[in-house]
Amino acid sequence: MTNSEQRGRQASVDGFAHEHIVVGILMKKYQNVSLVDLPLSTYDIIIVRKENGSEDIIRAQVKTAKKSVSFTGGSRGGVDRAYKSSVKTYRQSTATSDVVIGIHPIDDNTYTLYFVPTILIEQLNQQSISINKIADLKENFFILENCKNEKIVIEKCKEYGILDATPRLSNG
């Protein structure tokens, strides 16, 4: 096996392991959390929260975040890089999931989570973001719990300096 193949296999194993680690961390806090066993799903985890007597389901996509959090899905990496499927590369959006969770490995047993709402991803209109730029989203469970509330997400991300706080003028 070539060094490239070994790195690809390890990246695949890390991705699956990171999904399980995120589920475990979230389960300790929210209890009703599960991996999604649907191979063509655009999200990896569901978090079910009771809110005002009804259930709120948060769809989360997990991404390994060494230096940045990727917002894309649908492509293959590692050993199966040449794999051809009907799934095309796409950017996460409110149609595909509610939040991207970047899991940043600090060492073999320590991890930090970054919660990036897809509302923010749509505003940023880019493929990824450096974890340095989203420091305020690190372990920010308020953002996770409000990831589907556009007003809160936009307001907080402007406050954190992730989004430009000055209003954009239209070209009309």
Secondary structure as UniProt FT lines:
FT   HELIX           3..30
FT   STRAND          33..35
FT   TURN            39..40
FT   STRAND          45..51
FT   TURN            52..53
FT   STRAND          54..64
FT   STRAND          68..70
FT   STRAND          72..73
FT   HELIX           78..80
FT   TURN            81..82
FT   STRAND          90..91
FT   TURN            94..96
FT   STRAND          99..107
FT   TURN            108..109
FT   STRAND          110..117
FT   HELIX           118..124
FT   STRAND          128..130
FT   HELIX           131..137
FT   HELIX           141..145
FT   TURN            146..148
FT   HELIX           150..159
FT   TURN            160..161
//
